[in-house]
C-alpha cells in the first residue's frame, strides 16, 4: 500500500460528558475515493473538520505530507458578512484566484454578483463548490456536496470528480452519487471506525455481515446488550429487508399506473366514471401558467389518484415549485383548471424547517411539552415514538439547537407524520438525512395511506418511492412517466441505435457514387463509414464494458468479507489490484466507445 498523504492515529474527541469517538486510525491515499458513512450525530462532520485541521483533537496525532492542500467543502457555508457570492468565494487565507472561481461558476450556472444575504440554498452551495474546487485541492473533504443542487449541477460535479486526480472523502445521503464515485468505505459506528476497500455499492452487504457477526457474539453477552443490538438490527437490517419487499410492491403499482395512463397522463376512458370520482384527488386539465412572456407550464393534464406517489424533477428554474403550487391549489393557472377533492387535507414539509426553534425541547415540538403524542388518532408515549424515528428515547428533553441538521430534519418528519392527513407534500425531504433515516422515510411513505407529492433531486430516493414522475425541462412541457427517476431519464435520453451500414446499389452510376467535383478536397476525402476495426470496436465494446462491470462487482463482493484482510492478505491485495485494473480498462473502453459514437454521429450528420 502506498504511503498516505494524510493520516490520523489514535484520534479521540470528547463531546459533552463523554467521548464522541476514541482511538480511531484513519489514512487517506493520494487517489482514494472514500465514502464516509454513519448515523446522524455519529460525528462524521466533526471527523472531516479534524482532518481539515479546523478543530483540535483531544488525543491522537495528525500527519500530512508537506505541501498537501486539504480543502473542506462544508455542509453549511458561512456567508454572513459577505456582500456578494463573489466576495465569499475569494475569501480566506487560502483564497483562490478570481479567474479560477469565475471559470467554475460559469460551468455550474452561478451568478457571482448575487447578494449573499438573499442567495438561495442552491446558489450558496454552488458558491461553496466554486470556492473549494478553485483552490486546487490535493485532498477534498465533501460534506453533503449535493444538498440543494439540481440534477444538472449534480451531473457536473460527478463529472468533475471523475476527472479529479486527488483524493476525496464524501459524506452524502445521495446513494447514486456515492455508488458512482467511491471505491472505499469508512463506516463510523458507535464510536469506532471501520474501513473496507469496496465502493458504496457494496456497503449494505458488508454492514449486514458485520451486524450478523455481532449478533452471534451477543449470545455471550448479558440481556441488556442483547436487547440493544436487537433494536439496532431491527431498525437497520430488518427495515432494509422489509423495504426490499416494498420495492417489489412499488414496481407492481407502477405497472398498474402505466396501464391507466394515456399519452398525456390522464386516466383511460375505460375506467368507470364513478370509480374515477372516488379515487381522484387532484385533476389538472390543460393547465398553462406564464410569468411575463415565459411559459412555465404548458397544456398539462394529469389525474392524480388516491395513493399515488408523485415525484417532480427538473433543473432549478424549470418550474418544479410552480407545478407543485398549481397541484395544491396555492397558485391559479392562466388557462385550464385544477380541481382538488373537497376532502383533501394536506401536510407540507418544506426545506426551511421553520417549525424548529432552537430553544425548544424535543417534547415541545412533538407533544407540546407533554409525555404523550397523538399519532393519526392513536396515543403513543413520546419515548416510544422517538425510537420509531431512530432517536435515543433520552433525547425527549434535549434542546432542538443541540441536534445535528439530520436529527432536526428527522424530528420534523416525526412531528408531521403524526398528524392526520391524506395529502403529504415533501419539498427536498432528503437534505441532511443519513442513509438509515432515508430507509425509514421510504418505509413511512410506503405505508402512508394518502397521496404524496415529492420535489427532490435525490435520484435513488425517487426510484425507491414514487409511482409517477413529472419531469420538467424548462420549455413548459411536462413529461409524465409511470416509474421513478431512472424511468424518466430513459425516456428523456433514449439509447442511440447502431446505424445501418450504407449499401451501394448495383445500378448506381459512377456519377451517383463519386464525390461531386464541386466539393473541396477535404470534403471529397471525408470517409463515408467506419473502418473495419472502428466498426468492430463500436459493436463489441458495450458488451465488453458490461463484462468488466460484472467482474468488478464480483471482486467487490469477495471483498465484503471483513475478515479477508486478516485471514488472506495476499488474496485481498490481488482482488484490490484486479479491481483497480478493471476500472482503468473500463474507463479506457468507455472513452474509446464515446469517440466512436461521435464519429458515427458525424458520418450521419
Secondary structure per residue as TSV (DSSP state, phi and psi in degrees):
chain	resnum	aa	ss	phi	psi
A	1	X	-	360.0	129.8
A	2	X	-	-64.1	155.0
A	3	X	-	-63.2	140.0
A	4	X	-	-71.6	153.4
A	5	X	S	-90.1	-19.5
A	6	X	E	-148.0	133.8
A	7	X	E	-151.5	157.3
A	8	X	E	-135.2	130.1
A	9	X	E	-116.6	135.2
A	10	X	E	61.2	34.7
A	11	X	E	-70.0	131.3
A	12	X	E	-145.3	146.7
A	13	X	E	-144.2	130.0
A	14	X	E	-90.3	133.8
A	15	X	E	-134.3	123.8
A	16	X	T	68.0	-127.0
A	17	X	T	-97.2	3.6
A	18	X	E	-150.3	-176.0
A	19	X	E	-80.8	128.4
A	20	X	E	-71.5	-45.6
A	21	X	E	-155.1	163.7
A	22	X	E	-154.2	143.9
A	23	X	E	58.8	40.8
A	24	X	E	-87.1	139.3
A	25	X	E	-116.8	128.7
A	26	X	E	-143.4	133.9
A	27	X	E	-133.5	151.9
A	28	X	E	-128.3	117.8
A	29	X	-	-79.1	166.4
A	30	X	T	-68.3	-19.2
A	31	X	T	-125.1	20.8
A	32	X	-	-63.8	142.5
A	33	X	E	-123.4	97.7
A	34	X	E	-110.9	132.0
A	35	X	E	-95.1	130.1
A	36	X	E	-106.1	113.3
A	37	X	E	-113.6	144.7
A	38	X	-	171.5	159.2
A	39	X	-	-64.9	156.5
A	40	X	T	-57.1	132.1
A	41	X	T	90.9	-4.9
A	42	X	S	-73.2	-22.1
A	43	X	S	111.8	20.3
A	44	X	H	-62.6	-50.3
A	45	X	H	-62.8	-40.6
A	46	X	H	-61.1	-40.3
A	47	X	H	-62.5	-41.6
A	48	X	H	-63.9	-39.6
A	49	X	H	-66.1	-34.3
A	50	X	H	-66.5	-43.3
A	51	X	H	-63.3	-34.7
A	52	X	T	-81.4	-1.1
A	53	X	T	64.6	31.3
A	54	X	S	-84.0	-27.7
A	55	X	S	-132.6	163.6
A	56	X	-	-103.1	134.7
A	57	X	-	-77.1	157.5
A	58	X	S	-81.7	-32.1
A	59	X	E	-141.3	159.7
A	60	X	E	112.8	165.0
A	61	X	E	-128.5	123.9
A	62	X	E	-97.1	128.8
A	63	X	E	-124.5	145.4
A	64	X	E	-148.2	140.6
A	65	X	-	-66.6	128.3
A	66	X	T	-52.9	137.4
A	67	X	T	88.4	-5.5
A	68	X	-	-73.1	126.5
A	69	X	-	-97.3	109.6
A	70	X	E	-100.8	124.4
A	71	X	E	-123.1	131.5
A	72	X	E	-106.6	122.6
A	73	X	E	-94.5	105.0
A	74	X	-	-78.3	154.1
A	75	X	S	-66.1	-38.9
A	76	X	S	-123.1	93.1
A	77	X	-	-62.0	137.1
A	78	X	-	-88.3	100.0
A	79	X	-	-100.7	-0.3
A	80	X	T	-61.6	133.9
A	81	X	T	92.0	-5.9
A	82	X	-	-100.7	135.0
A	83	X	S	-73.3	-42.4
A	84	X	B	-131.7	167.9
A	85	X	H	-65.0	-31.7
A	86	X	H	-63.2	-43.9
A	87	X	H	-61.1	-40.4
A	88	X	H	-65.8	-43.6
A	89	X	H	-66.9	-23.4
A	90	X	T	-111.0	23.8
A	91	X	-	-95.7	168.9
A	92	X	S	97.0	166.5
A	93	X	T	-69.3	-26.9
A	94	X	T	-107.2	40.4
A	95	X	-	-59.2	132.0
A	96	X	-	-75.6	163.7
A	97	X	-	-68.4	143.4
A	98	X	H	-58.9	-41.3
A	99	X	H	-66.2	-29.9
A	100	X	H	-69.1	-43.4
A	101	X	H	-62.6	-44.8
A	102	X	H	-63.8	-36.3
A	103	X	H	-63.4	-42.6
A	104	X	H	-71.7	-40.1
A	105	X	H	-59.0	-39.8
A	106	X	H	-62.3	-39.0
A	107	X	H	-70.7	-29.7
A	108	X	T	-104.5	11.3
A	109	X	T	69.8	43.7
A	110	X	-	-111.5	130.3
A	111	X	-	-91.2	104.3
A	112	X	T	-68.6	-16.9
A	113	X	T	-81.3	-1.7
A	114	X	S	-62.7	132.4
A	115	X	B	-60.0	132.4
A	116	X	G	-63.7	-32.9
A	117	X	G	-68.6	-25.1
A	118	X	G	-112.0	7.0
A	119	X	-	-67.8	143.2
A	120	X	-	-75.4	171.0
A	121	X	H	-59.3	-40.1
A	122	X	H	-66.1	-38.4
A	123	X	H	-69.4	-38.9
A	124	X	H	-63.9	-42.6
A	125	X	H	-64.1	-42.2
A	126	X	H	-63.5	-39.9
A	127	X	H	-63.3	-40.2
A	128	X	H	-66.4	-38.5
A	129	X	H	-65.3	-46.2
A	130	X	H	-59.2	-42.5
A	131	X	H	-64.4	-44.0
A	132	X	H	-68.8	-47.6
A	133	X	H	-70.1	-30.8
A	134	X	T	-70.6	-13.1
A	135	X	T	-82.3	2.9
A	136	X	-	52.3	61.9
A	137	X	-	-72.9	147.4
A	138	X	S	-89.3	-33.5
A	139	X	E	-128.4	124.4
A	140	X	E	-114.0	123.2
A	141	X	E	-106.9	114.6
A	142	X	E	-111.7	115.6
A	143	X	E	-106.0	103.9
A	144	X	S	49.9	61.1
A	145	X	T	-67.0	-23.5
A	146	X	T	-92.1	-2.7
A	147	X	T	-54.8	129.6
A	148	X	T	70.8	2.7
A	149	X	-	-87.1	146.2
A	150	X	-	-84.5	177.0
A	151	X	H	-63.5	-37.9
A	152	X	H	-64.6	-41.9
A	153	X	H	-69.0	-36.5
A	154	X	H	-63.8	-44.3
A	155	X	H	-58.6	-42.5
A	156	X	H	-63.9	-44.5
A	157	X	H	-63.9	-40.7
A	158	X	H	-61.7	-42.1
A	159	X	H	-63.5	-42.1
A	160	X	H	-62.1	-44.8
A	161	X	H	-68.4	-30.9
A	162	X	H	-65.1	-31.6
A	163	X	H	-88.0	-17.4
A	164	X	-	-62.1	134.7
A	165	X	-	-99.5	-3.0
A	166	X	S	-92.2	-163.3
A	167	X	E	-106.0	151.5
A	168	X	E	-144.5	152.3
A	169	X	E	-120.3	129.6
A	170	X	E	-122.7	127.7
A	171	X	E	-98.5	125.6
A	172	X	-	-159.2	145.5
A	173	X	S	-88.6	-6.6
A	174	X	-	-84.2	97.4
A	175	X	H	-58.8	-40.6
A	176	X	H	-62.2	-44.4
A	177	X	H	-57.8	-49.6
A	178	X	H	-66.7	-41.0
A	179	X	H	-64.1	-39.4
A	180	X	H	-72.6	-27.2
A	181	X	H	-112.4	-29.5
A	182	X	-	-92.8	152.9
A	183	X	S	-122.5	-14.4
A	184	X	E	-140.1	158.6
A	185	X	E	-131.3	131.4
A	186	X	E	-106.1	127.3
A	187	X	E	-117.3	109.6
A	188	X	E	-93.1	111.2
A	189	X	E	-142.3	117.3
A	190	X	T	52.9	42.8
A	191	X	T	86.0	-2.2
A	192	X	E	-118.6	161.2
A	193	X	E	-124.8	121.7
A	194	X	E	-108.6	150.1
A	195	X	E	-129.9	137.2
A	196	X	E	-132.6	138.9
A	197	X	S	-85.3	56.8
A	198	X	S	-134.0	148.7
A	199	X	-	-71.0	174.4
A	200	X	G	-61.1	-26.2
A	201	X	G	-57.2	-25.9
A	202	X	G	-100.2	6.1
A	203	X	H	-66.0	-45.2
A	204	X	H	-63.5	-40.1
A	205	X	H	-64.8	-41.3
A	206	X	H	-63.5	-44.2
A	207	X	H	-60.6	-43.6
A	208	X	H	-67.2	-34.8
A	209	X	H	-65.3	-41.4
A	210	X	H	-62.1	-44.4
A	211	X	H	-63.2	-38.4
A	212	X	H	-63.6	-40.5
A	213	X	H	-66.1	-38.4
A	214	X	H	-66.0	-35.5
A	215	X	H	-64.3	-40.0
A	216	X	H	-65.3	-40.7
A	217	X	H	-67.6	-31.2
A	218	X	H	-67.5	-18.5
A	219	X	T	-60.9	-23.4
A	220	X	T	-93.1	-2.8
A	221	X	S	-96.1	175.4
A	222	X	-	-76.0	169.6
A	223	X	H	-62.4	-35.7
A	224	X	H	-62.3	-45.3
A	225	X	H	-66.9	-35.4
A	226	X	H	-59.8	-46.3
A	227	X	H	-63.5	-41.2
A	228	X	H	-59.9	-46.8
A	229	X	H	-68.5	-37.7
A	230	X	H	-60.3	-43.1
A	231	X	H	-63.8	-41.0
A	232	X	H	-61.7	-47.8
A	233	X	H	-65.2	-39.9
A	234	X	I	-63.4	-35.8
A	235	X	I	-78.3	-15.4
A	236	X	I	-119.9	-70.0
A	237	X	I	-65.8	-51.4
A	238	X	I	-63.5	-37.7
A	239	X	H	-61.5	-41.7
A	240	X	H	-63.6	-39.0
A	241	X	H	-66.7	-38.7
A	242	X	H	-63.0	-37.6
A	243	X	H	-64.4	-29.4
A	244	X	H	-61.8	-41.4
A	245	X	H	-65.0	-36.7
A	246	X	H	-66.9	-34.0
A	247	X	H	-64.2	-38.7
A	248	X	H	-63.1	-42.6
A	249	X	H	-64.6	-37.5
A	250	X	H	-61.6	-43.1
A	251	X	H	-63.7	-36.9
A	252	X	H	-65.7	-41.4
A	253	X	H	-63.6	-40.1
A	254	X	H	-60.6	-41.7
A	255	X	H	-63.7	-41.0
A	256	X	H	-65.0	-40.1
A	257	X	H	-66.9	-37.5
A	258	X	H	-63.0	-36.5
A	259	X	H	-69.0	-24.3
A	260	X	H	-86.0	-14.1
A	261	X	B	-98.6	133.5
A	262	X	-	-86.2	-172.3
A	263	X	T	-57.7	-31.0
A	264	X	T	-98.7	3.4
A	265	X	S	94.2	-4.8
A	266	X	-	-81.6	159.6
A	267	X	B	-67.1	145.9
A	268	X	-	-67.5	154.7
A	269	X	T	-69.3	-17.1
A	270	X	T	-68.2	-14.9
A	271	X	S	-76.5	136.5
A	272	X	-	-61.1	139.7
A	273	X	H	-60.2	-40.7
A	274	X	H	-63.6	-39.1
A	275	X	H	-64.1	-40.1
A	276	X	H	-62.7	-41.9
A	277	X	H	-64.5	-36.0
A	278	X	H	-79.6	-25.9
A	279	X	H	-97.8	-29.0
A	280	X	E	-73.9	132.3
A	281	X	E	-112.0	-29.0
A	282	X	E	-138.5	127.3
A	283	X	E	-125.0	117.3
A	284	X	E	-107.9	128.7
A	285	X	E	-127.4	114.3
A	286	X	E	49.9	49.2
A	287	X	E	-81.4	132.1
A	288	X	E	-131.2	137.6
A	289	X	E	-136.9	131.0
A	290	X	E	-123.6	151.5
A	291	X	E	-125.5	108.0
A	292	X	T	66.6	-130.1
A	293	X	T	-89.1	-7.5
A	294	X	E	-91.9	130.7
A	295	X	E	-91.3	115.6
A	296	X	E	-85.5	-46.0
A	297	X	E	-126.4	132.4
A	298	X	E	-128.9	120.5
A	299	X	E	47.2	55.8
A	300	X	E	-99.0	129.0
A	301	X	E	-131.3	135.8
A	302	X	E	-162.9	138.6
A	303	X	E	-110.9	113.5
A	304	X	E	-91.6	124.0
A	305	X	E	-92.3	157.7
A	306	X	T	-59.5	128.1
A	307	X	T	94.2	-7.1
A	308	X	-	-65.1	146.9
A	309	X	E	-116.5	107.7
A	310	X	E	-103.5	122.4
A	311	X	E	-101.4	137.3
A	312	X	E	-118.6	121.1
A	313	X	E	-130.7	159.7
A	314	X	E	153.0	167.7
A	315	X	-	-67.8	157.6
A	316	X	T	-58.5	132.8
A	317	X	T	89.8	-3.1
A	318	X	S	-76.9	-18.9
A	319	X	S	118.1	16.9
A	320	X	H	-61.7	-48.7
A	321	X	H	-64.8	-39.3
A	322	X	H	-59.9	-45.8
A	323	X	H	-63.7	-41.3
A	324	X	H	-61.6	-43.2
A	325	X	H	-67.4	-33.5
A	326	X	H	-65.3	-44.0
A	327	X	H	-70.3	-26.8
A	328	X	T	-96.0	1.4
A	329	X	T	82.5	5.2
A	330	X	S	-73.8	-24.3
A	331	X	S	-129.1	136.6
A	332	X	-	-91.3	140.3
A	333	X	-	-74.0	156.0
A	334	X	S	-77.2	-33.8
A	335	X	E	-137.2	154.1
A	336	X	E	81.3	-167.1
A	337	X	E	-147.4	152.0
A	338	X	E	-126.3	121.7
A	339	X	E	-113.5	124.6
A	340	X	E	-106.0	140.1
A	341	X	-	-59.5	140.5
A	342	X	T	-64.3	-24.5
A	343	X	T	-89.1	4.5
A	344	X	-	-69.0	127.4
A	345	X	-	-132.4	107.8
A	346	X	E	-104.7	155.9
A	347	X	E	-124.3	128.3
A	348	X	E	-113.8	124.2
A	349	X	E	-110.5	108.8
A	350	X	-	-98.9	175.1
A	351	X	T	-70.8	-23.4
A	352	X	T	-80.5	-15.1
A	353	X	-	52.6	44.8
A	354	X	T	-69.6	-14.0
A	355	X	T	-82.7	-6.8
A	356	X	-	-103.5	87.5
A	357	X	-	-74.4	134.1
A	358	X	T	-59.4	-30.3
A	359	X	T	-85.7	-5.1
A	360	X	S	-76.8	151.3
A	361	X	B	-85.2	161.4
A	362	X	H	-59.1	-42.0
A	363	X	H	-67.6	-26.5
A	364	X	H	-66.6	-40.5
A	365	X	H	-68.3	-41.9
A	366	X	H	-85.3	-42.6
A	367	X	H	-132.6	25.2
A	368	X	T	52.3	36.0
A	369	X	T	91.3	-6.3
A	370	X	S	-91.5	-169.6
A	371	X	S	-101.7	-11.0
A	372	X	E	-123.0	143.8
A	373	X	E	-127.0	139.2
A	374	X	E	-91.2	115.6
A	375	X	E	-105.7	98.2
A	376	X	T	48.9	48.7
A	377	X	T	94.2	-7.6
A	378	X	E	-116.5	131.4
A	379	X	E	-79.6	133.7
A	380	X	E	-133.3	146.7
A	381	X	E	-71.2	141.2
A	382	X	H	-59.6	-35.6
A	383	X	H	-69.3	-39.7
A	384	X	H	-65.6	-38.7
A	385	X	H	-68.6	-36.0
A	386	X	H	-61.0	-39.1
A	387	X	H	-63.5	-34.5
A	388	X	H	-61.5	-27.4
A	389	X	T	-106.0	28.3
A	390	X	T	66.1	24.9
A	391	X	-	-96.6	150.8
A	392	X	-	-69.3	124.8
A	393	X	G	-55.0	-24.4
A	394	X	G	-70.3	-6.1
A	395	X	G	-82.2	3.1
A	396	X	G	-56.5	-32.9
A	397	X	G	-102.7	8.1
A	398	X	S	-72.6	147.3
A	399	X	B	-76.8	141.8
A	400	X	G	-57.5	-36.5
A	401	X	G	-64.1	-18.5
A	402	X	G	-88.2	-8.1
A	403	X	S	-82.4	152.8
A	404	X	-	-71.4	167.2
A	405	X	H	-58.1	-40.9
A	406	X	H	-67.4	-38.2
A	407	X	H	-66.5	-37.4
A	408	X	H	-64.5	-41.4
A	409	X	H	-63.2	-40.5
A	410	X	H	-66.1	-37.4
A	411	X	H	-63.8	-41.4
A	412	X	H	-63.4	-41.4
A	413	X	H	-61.0	-42.8
A	414	X	H	-60.2	-41.1
A	415	X	H	-66.1	-48.5
A	416	X	H	-73.3	-34.1
A	417	X	H	-71.8	-14.5
A	418	X	H	-76.8	-21.9
A	419	X	S	-76.4	148.3
A	420	X	-	-70.5	129.9
A	421	X	-	-165.3	163.5
A	422	X	S	-128.1	7.1
A	423	X	E	-139.6	125.9
A	424	X	E	-119.4	123.9
A	425	X	E	-113.3	117.1
A	426	X	E	-115.7	117.2
A	427	X	E	-105.4	107.5
A	428	X	S	50.3	59.4
A	429	X	T	-72.0	-16.9
A	430	X	T	-88.0	-9.5
A	431	X	T	-57.0	130.9
A	432	X	T	73.8	2.3
A	433	X	-	-88.9	145.8
A	434	X	-	-83.7	173.1
A	435	X	H	-67.0	-34.6
A	436	X	H	-67.8	-37.8
A	437	X	H	-68.5	-34.2
A	438	X	H	-63.0	-40.8
A	439	X	H	-58.7	-44.4
A	440	X	H	-62.4	-44.8
A	441	X	H	-62.0	-40.4
A	442	X	H	-60.8	-40.2
A	443	X	H	-64.7	-44.9
A	444	X	H	-64.7	-41.9
A	445	X	H	-64.1	-41.7
A	446	X	H	-62.2	-35.6
A	447	X	H	-87.0	-8.4
A	448	X	-	-67.4	131.7
A	449	X	S	-83.8	-13.5
A	450	X	S	-95.0	-156.8
A	451	X	E	-102.8	145.7
A	452	X	E	-126.6	131.4
A	453	X	E	-114.1	125.3
A	454	X	E	-126.5	122.7
A	455	X	E	-101.3	120.9
A	456	X	-	-157.3	151.0
A	457	X	-	-105.0	4.5
A	458	X	-	-84.5	104.2
A	459	X	H	-65.6	-44.7
A	460	X	H	-65.3	-41.2
A	461	X	H	-60.2	-43.6
A	462	X	H	-64.8	-40.0
A	463	X	H	-63.1	-27.7
A	464	X	H	-93.0	-7.2
A	465	X	H	-127.0	-38.4
A	466	X	-	-93.2	152.1
A	467	X	S	-97.6	-26.4
A	468	X	E	-136.7	135.7
A	469	X	E	-113.6	130.4
A	470	X	E	-105.1	114.1
A	471	X	E	-108.4	127.4
A	472	X	E	-112.5	136.9
A	473	X	-	-114.0	6.0
A	474	X	S	92.9	-7.8
A	475	X	S	-88.2	-9.4
A	476	X	S	104.4	-21.6
A	477	X	-	-77.6	141.8
A	478	X	E	-119.1	115.6
A	479	X	E	-76.0	135.3
A	480	X	E	-118.4	112.6
A	481	X	E	-126.9	128.7
A	482	X	E	-74.6	114.1
A	483	X	S	134.9	-166.3
A	484	X	-	-101.9	-159.9
A	485	X	H	-61.5	-43.2
A	486	X	H	-60.9	-36.3
A	487	X	H	-66.9	-40.5
A	488	X	H	-66.5	-41.2
A	489	X	H	-63.0	-38.7
A	490	X	H	-64.3	-37.9
A	491	X	H	-70.1	-35.6
A	492	X	H	-72.7	-36.5
A	493	X	S	-126.8	77.5
A	494	X	-	-64.6	147.7
A	495	X	-	-61.7	137.9
A	496	X	-	-78.1	123.8
A	497	X	-	-68.8	149.6
A	498	X	-	-67.8	123.5
A	499	X	-	-68.3	142.0
A	500	X	-	-70.9	145.2
A	501	X	-	-73.6	135.1
A	502	X	-	-67.2	138.7
A	503	X	-	-113.0	138.0
A	504	X	-	-83.6	128.4
A	505	X	-	-69.5	142.5
A	506	X	T	-61.3	-34.6
A	507	X	T	-88.6	7.0
A	508	X	-	-69.1	138.6
A	509	X	-	-86.2	166.4
A	510	X	H	-60.3	-38.3
A	511	X	H	-69.4	-26.5
A	512	X	H	-77.3	-27.5
A	513	X	H	-101.9	-17.0
A	514	X	S	-88.1	140.3
A	515	X	-	-58.6	147.5
A	516	X	-	-65.4	141.3
A	517	X	T	-69.8	-11.1
A	518	X	T	-80.1	-13.3
A	519	X	S	-78.0	155.2
A	520	X	-	-70.9	164.5
A	521	X	H	-62.5	-40.9
A	522	X	H	-66.4	-35.7
A	523	X	H	-71.8	-33.6
A	524	X	H	-64.3	-32.7
A	525	X	T	-87.7	-3.3
A	526	X	-	-63.4	126.5
A	527	X	-	-64.4	150.7
A	528	X	S	-102.5	-7.8
A	529	X	S	-157.4	166.9
A	530	X	-	-69.6	152.9
A	531	X	-	-67.0	165.9
A	532	X	H	-57.3	-45.1
A	533	X	H	-65.1	-43.7
A	534	X	H	-63.2	-44.3
A	535	X	H	-63.7	-39.4
A	536	X	H	-64.2	-45.1
A	537	X	H	-61.7	-42.4
A	538	X	H	-61.0	-38.5
A	539	X	H	-77.6	-36.6
A	540	X	H	-95.4	-23.6
A	541	X	H	-61.6	-39.9
A	542	X	H	-55.8	-41.8
A	543	X	H	-66.2	-40.1
A	544	X	H	-63.9	-39.5
A	545	X	H	-61.7	-41.2
A	546	X	H	-62.4	-40.5
A	547	X	H	-63.9	-40.4
A	548	X	H	-65.2	-43.1
A	549	X	H	-61.5	-38.9
A	550	X	H	-65.2	-38.6
A	551	X	H	-65.7	-41.2
A	552	X	H	-62.0	-45.3
A	553	X	H	-62.3	-39.2
A	554	X	H	-64.2	-45.5
A	555	X	H	-68.7	-36.8
A	556	X	H	-65.4	-36.4
A	557	X	H	-62.0	-38.4
A	558	X	H	-65.1	-32.9
A	559	X	H	-76.8	-7.0
A	560	X	T	-60.9	-26.2
A	561	X	-	-67.1	111.2
A	562	X	T	-66.7	-15.5
A	563	X	T	-93.8	-2.8
A	564	X	H	-59.9	-45.3
A	565	X	H	-61.6	-40.8
A	566	X	H	-72.1	-37.9
A	567	X	H	-84.5	-34.4
A	568	X	-	-146.1	73.4
A	569	X	H	-61.9	-29.5
A	570	X	H	-65.6	-45.5
A	571	X	H	-64.4	-38.1
A	572	X	H	-58.5	-45.3
A	573	X	H	-65.8	-40.1
A	574	X	H	-63.1	-45.3
A	575	X	H	-64.4	-43.3
A	576	X	H	-60.8	-43.8
A	577	X	H	-67.0	-39.4
A	578	X	H	-62.0	-40.1
A	579	X	H	-65.4	-43.1
A	580	X	H	-62.6	-43.2
A	581	X	H	-63.8	-42.8
A	582	X	H	-64.7	-39.0
A	583	X	H	-65.0	-39.6
A	584	X	H	-64.1	-42.2
A	585	X	H	-63.7	-40.6
A	586	X	H	-63.1	-43.7
A	587	X	H	-59.9	-43.4
A	588	X	H	-66.2	-40.8
A	589	X	H	-64.8	-42.4
A	590	X	H	-65.1	-40.4
A	591	X	H	-62.9	-44.4
A	592	X	H	-62.2	-44.0
A	593	X	H	-66.4	-38.0
A	594	X	H	-63.6	-39.3
A	595	X	H	-60.5	-45.1
A	596	X	H	-65.8	-38.2
A	597	X	H	-62.3	-38.7
A	598	X	H	-65.1	-37.4
A	599	X	H	-64.2	-42.5
A	600	X	H	-61.8	-42.4
A	601	X	H	-63.4	-40.1
A	602	X	H	-66.1	-38.7
A	603	X	H	-65.5	-29.2
A	604	X	T	-98.2	4.8
A	605	X	-	-73.2	360.0
